Amino acid sequence: QVHLVESGGGLVQPGGSLRLSCVGSGFSFPMSAMSWHRQVPGKEREWVAEIGSVIGVTNYADSVKGRFTITRDDGKNTVYLQMNSLKPEDTAVYYCRNIVTGSWGQGTQVTVSS
C-alpha cells in the first residue's frame, strides 16, 4: 500500500525559510516522479513543484520559482521542498504526491505570518 507522510510545516515570519519532507513507502520510490502541491481553504489544490525519477528533472510554478527548491534522496525514500523568502501568500496546507500512482499524503500546514 502506497503511504506518504509529510512533515516540517509550521509558523514562520515573512522572509523566513522552512524545509518540508515527504517519506514514501509501499512503492518503488527511485522510479517514481514526485510532486508538491498546496491548498488554501475554499480554493483548488495548486501544483507547486515536481521532480522526475532517475535524472531528477525539476519544474516549478511561476509563483515559487527562484524561492523554492525540490530535491529527492532515493536512499531515504524522501522528497524535500526547501522554501525560502516565504510570503504570507505561501500560507497553505502542503501535500506531496506520487505522480505515478496518484497517491497523496495527509498534508502539513505552513503559516507565514508576523
C-alpha positions, 0 to 999 in steps of 0.5 A: 500500500502506497503511504506518504507522510509529510512533515516540517510545516509550521509558523514562520515570519515573512522572509523566513525559510522552512524545509518540508519532507515527504517519506514514501513507502509501499512503492518503488520510490527511485522510479517514481516522479514526485510532486508538491502541491498546496491548498488554501481553504475554499480554493483548488489544490495548486501544483507547486513543484515536481521532480522526475525519477532517475535524472531528477528533472525539476519544474516549478510554478511561476509563483515559487520559482527562484524561492523554492527548491525540490530535491529527492534522496532515493536512499531515504525514500524522501522528497524535500521542498526547501522554501525560502523568502516565504510570503504570507501568500505561501500560507497553505496546507502542503501535500506531496504526491506520487505522480505515478500512482496518484497517491497523496499524503495527509498534508502539513500546514505552513503559516507565514505570518508576523 
